[in-house]
Amino acid sequence: MDFPAAVLSYLDAKSLGGIQSEEKLDGGLISLTRRIKTSSTSLVLKQCAAPPPNLYEREAEGLQALAVPGGPRVPEVFSVGSDHLLLEDLGKTEPGPGYWETFGRQVAQLHSNTNPKFGFHKDNYLGILLMDNSWSEDGHEFFARTRILRFLDEPLTQESLTSEDVKKVESIAKKLPDLVPYQPACLIHGDLWTNNMICTHDGQPAIIDPGTYYGWPEAELSMTAGYAGVDPAFFDAYREVHPLEPGWEDRFALLHIRELLSMIAHGGDKYGTVKGLRELLDRFA
């Protein structure tokens, strides 16, 4: 894929030199992500020939919103357009002693930024799906409408789930006020799984590829806990700074419904996700 003209213009304007090499990095569903090196620096470039509208602009806005004092590091945005996002290269290395504890405390600090309403000032993306971030004063209503029921109309969801599955999903959405205690609307990354949690070249925690909004902290952590690779020390350190109400372990399992539905909406039963969803539905519906 050719380099966007805006990226070449940025390199020239900043006297960074021409591109000398490139390295393909692990990316998301639709972006080609490359580390590009010039004679003086290294940068990360994400691009797509036909991305959804405003994909990279929304990602850039999310990264900028997450750059709060005391929170995890986020890459600086250097150039953004309809077809590209040029970012600071934070590098990547293996975590050292104290990394996970620091990460847990930093995410807790991120979640200390609260808002009177749930949502965000603009809709943004989870994978390739546009997420409704219209403001709501009711966290249960917001999560049910925008993070559970939102996925039921997607074609791959309709192909993968039975009518009984759908009824159980809808039942959980209705029962959220009885299942999840009050939580304030906190600034969250929105897609915080292990691939979006990195250890920078200097050993510091950082977060990338967000779907930023103000939501439940436990909804954030439910995804983090749902994937292997995050040390338990992360959650212990988090709870020292941001205590959770009793029963949080069960609620992590419940709130993982958002991620399971998202995976089905994006890929059907490609990874055997329907089985995991049905186990959750049987437990909580």
N, C-alpha and C positions, 0 to 999 in steps of 0.2 A: 504494500500500500504506500502510495506517495506521501511525502510529508506535507502537511497543510502549509499554504503560503503564509498564514499568520504566524506559524511557529518559526519558519525561516526568517520572517521579518523581525520577530522578537529576538532571535539569536543575533541578528545583525545589529539591531538597535542597541543591544546591551554589550556588543563587542565580545561575544562569547565564542566566536569562531564557528566554522562550519561543522556539520555532523560527520564524525570520523568512523563511528561504529554504532551498532544497535544490537540489542539483546532482547528476545521475546520473553516476557514475564507471564506468570499465571494471571489470567484476567477473569472477567465475569462472563455473562452469557453472550454479550454482543460486541464487546470492545476488544480490539487488538491493543494490547498493552506492551510497550517497549521501553527499555532503558536506552536512552540515546546519549552518546558521549561526544563532546567536542574537545578541542585542544585545552579547554580551561575548566570544564564542568561536566556534570552528569545530571540528567533530568529524566523524568518519567512522562511518557506521552501515551495518552489513551485516545483512540480514534475509531470511527466506524463510518462505513460508506453511507449507511442510511439509518441513523439512530432515531429513536422516537423523538418527538418535538421537545426541545429544551432539555434533553437528557443531561448534557454536560453543564449547562448553566445551573440546573437545579443541584447537581452534585457539588459544584463549586460553592454555591450558597450554603449548602449543608456543611461543608468543611469549614467555611468561615464562621458559621454559627457555633461550631463545636470548639473553636479555638478560645477556650475560656481559661482564666487563671487557675492553676492547680490541676487542670484536667490533663488527659493524655495528649501527647503531641499530635498535631495534624500537619500534613504537608501544605506548604504555601502554594497558592495558585498563581501561576505566572501568566498563563494565557488560556482563554476559554472561548469557544465558538460553537456553532451548531454541529460541527464535525470533529471537535477535538477538545482535549483538556490537557494542558501542560503543567506539570507539578514538580515541586521540589522532590529530589531523590533522597529519601531517608535511609536507603540501604536496608540491609537485613542481616542479622546475625543470630546466634543461639542465645537464649536468655541466660543470664548469670544469676548468682545469689541475690535474693531480694527483689528480683524483677517482678514476680507475680504479686508479691505483697504491695509493691509500689503501684502496679497496674490496678489492683483492686481499690486502693485508696484514691487513685486518680479518677477512676470511673465513679466512685461514690461522690467525689467532689464535683464532677460533671453533673451528676444528678441533683446536686444541691441548688442548681439553677432552676427555679420554679416559675410557673406562669399561672394566671388565673383560669385559663382555659386550655383544653386539650386540642392539639392540632399543630398547625404551622401556618406561616403567612402565605405559603404557596404549596400546591400539590407537588410531589416529587415521585421518585421511582423506587420500587423494590424489584430488582432484576429489570425486566422489560415492562413491568406492569405499573401503570400510573396509580398512585395511592391518593385517596381522598383525605386531605388534611384540613377540611373545613372545620372551623372552630366549634367546640362544644364545651359546655360547663360540666357535663356529666361524663366521667371517665368510663363508666360501664357502657353507656350508650355509644360513646366514641369507639371503644374497642370492638364492641359487637358489630357496629355498622361498617367500620372501615378496616378492621383487621381480622374479622371472621366472615361475615356474610358477604363482604366484598368479593370473595373468591368463588362464590357458588355459581355465578353466571359465566365464568370462563369456560370455553369449549372443552378443554382437557379435564376440567373438574366434572363437568356434566357427563363426559364419557367414562370417567373413572369411578364415580360414586353412584350408589343405588339411591332410590327414593328414601329408603330407610336410613341410609347414611345421612342424607340431607336433613331429614327430620331430626336426627340426633344432634347434628351441628346447630340447627336452629334452636333446639332445646337448650343447649349449652349457652348460646348467645342470650337467651331469655333469663337464664338462671345466674348470670354473672353477678348481679347484686348480692346473691346469697352465697356465692363461692369466693368472691374477692373482696377483701375489706377496702375501705377508703384509702386511696393513695393520691397525693397531689400530682398535678401535671408537672413533670420534670423534663429537662432537656435530655434527650437520649439519642444515641447513635442511630438506632432503628434497624440495624442489621449486624449486630455484634456477635459474630461467630469467629472461630479461630483464624480463618483465612483473612479476616479484616482486622486482626490484632497482630501487630508486628513488633519485633525488637529491632530498633534502629542500629545503624552502624556503630553508635557509641553506647549501645546497651540500654536505651531508654524505651519505655512503652509508647506506642503510637497506634492510631486508628486511621483506617482508610475506607473508601467506598461506602459512604453513609447513606441512610434513608432518613434523615434527621426529622424529628418532630418532638413535641411535648407530649409525653405519655407516661404510662406506669413504669417505674423502675423495675418491678418484677417481670414485666413483659420483656424488657431488655435482657434481664439476667436469665430468663427462661430459655432464650436462644443460646446464650453463652454456655449454659449448663447442658444443653441438648447435644453438644458435639464434644468429641474427645479432644484432648490437647490442652485444656485449661487446668492448671494446677489448683487443687482445693484451697491452697493458700490465698488465691485470688479472692475467693468468696469469704474466707475468714477475715481478711483484711478489709474487704468492702463493708462487712457487717459491723466492724469496729467503728467505722466512720458513719455509716448509714444503717442503723439497725432495722431489721425486718420483723414484721409481725409473726407470731408463731404460726406454723403451718406453711411456711414459705416453700418448703421442699415439695409439698403436694401441689402448690399453686404454680411452681415452675413447670411441673409436668402438665398441668392443665393449660397454662398459657402458651405452651409450645404448640398448641393447635394452630396458631397463626403461621408458624414456619411450615408445619406439615401441609396445611392448605395451600400455602404459597408454592411449595415444591410440586404439589399435584397440579396446580394451575399452570405452572411453567413446563412441567415435563410428564404429566400423567403419572402412571405407576412405574416410571422408569427405574426407580431405586427401591421398589417395594414399599413405598411410602403409605399406600392405602392400608396395608396391614397395621402399621404403626398408628395411623389415625383411628382405625376401628378399635384398637386396644384402648386408646384414649377415650373414645366415645363410650365404650362399654363401661369404663371406670367412672366417668363423670356425668354422662347424660342420664 
